[in-house]
């Protein structure tokens, strides 16, 4: 799944994102959840001309080049979304008849505080059961991240955790064990793909932002 949701700015009481404009789409729908493995709740529909939350002063929104894109700017508080912690967003397209299609993987949105200094990010949840990498859950991360450390929480006799760094790509296997199983890599990544072999596997991952070198 392509990265179709881009958060270009997050400040207190403001999330500013853009999505590609697509002919024939009636609405651009955003859904959110506190974690990537839960049920995402619909909270905002935008037309193809974009959306500005009435709670936001337009004078505080900077100018962006939006040709070929739809810009959606909203205050999380307007939708009872926590403003000071990380959240996950999904983009869905809604056809004129009302049918919706998921267009983005769960996308991590960090609070403003995470963008100052070197901040370690931690995510935790369940990798879905899938027989091959084609059924892996794609997780989109904010920009490029590095210093990954992935921990499988499957105990001995449990299911394997599989991690890939590209869609349908080669996988790293973390076996279930009494002792913690870790996978670490330094290279920068914008997304990871995870699945459990034979059942849901809980895991955690930590990483930091990849700053220009």
HELIX and SHEET records of a PDB file:
HELIX    1   1 UNK A   58  UNK A   60  5                                   3    
HELIX    2   2 UNK A   76  UNK A   79  5                                   4    
HELIX    3   3 UNK A  112  UNK A  115  5                                   4    
HELIX    4   4 UNK A  133  UNK A  135  5                                   3    
SHEET    1   A 4 UNK A   5  UNK A  11  0                                        
SHEET    2   A 4 UNK A  14  UNK A  20 -1                                        
SHEET    3   A 4 UNK A  69  UNK A  74 -1                                        
SHEET    4   A 4 UNK A  51  UNK A  52  1                                        
SHEET    1   B 4 UNK A  41  UNK A  46  0                                        
SHEET    2   B 4 UNK A  25  UNK A  33 -1                                        
SHEET    3   B 4 UNK A  87  UNK A  95 -1                                        
SHEET    4   B 4 UNK A 100  UNK A 102 -1                                        
SHEET    1   C 6 UNK A  41  UNK A  46  0                                        
SHEET    2   C 6 UNK A  25  UNK A  33 -1                                        
SHEET    3   C 6 UNK A  87  UNK A  95 -1                                        
SHEET    4   C 6 UNK A 106  UNK A 109 -1                                        
SHEET    5   C 6 UNK A 137  UNK A 152  1                                        
SHEET    6   C 6 UNK A 181  UNK A 185 -1                                        
SHEET    1   D 8 UNK A  41  UNK A  46  0                                        
SHEET    2   D 8 UNK A  25  UNK A  33 -1                                        
SHEET    3   D 8 UNK A  87  UNK A  95 -1                                        
SHEET    4   D 8 UNK A 106  UNK A 109 -1                                        
SHEET    5   D 8 UNK A 137  UNK A 152  1                                        
SHEET    6   D 8 UNK A 189  UNK A 197 -1                                        
SHEET    7   D 8 UNK A 160  UNK A 164 -1                                        
SHEET    8   D 8 UNK A 171  UNK A 174 -1                                        
SHEET    1   E 7 UNK A  41  UNK A  46  0                                        
SHEET    2   E 7 UNK A  25  UNK A  33 -1                                        
SHEET    3   E 7 UNK A  87  UNK A  95 -1                                        
SHEET    4   E 7 UNK A 106  UNK A 109 -1                                        
SHEET    5   E 7 UNK A 137  UNK A 152  1                                        
SHEET    6   E 7 UNK A 201  UNK A 209 -1                                        
SHEET    7   E 7 UNK A 120  UNK A 127 -1                                        
END                                                                             
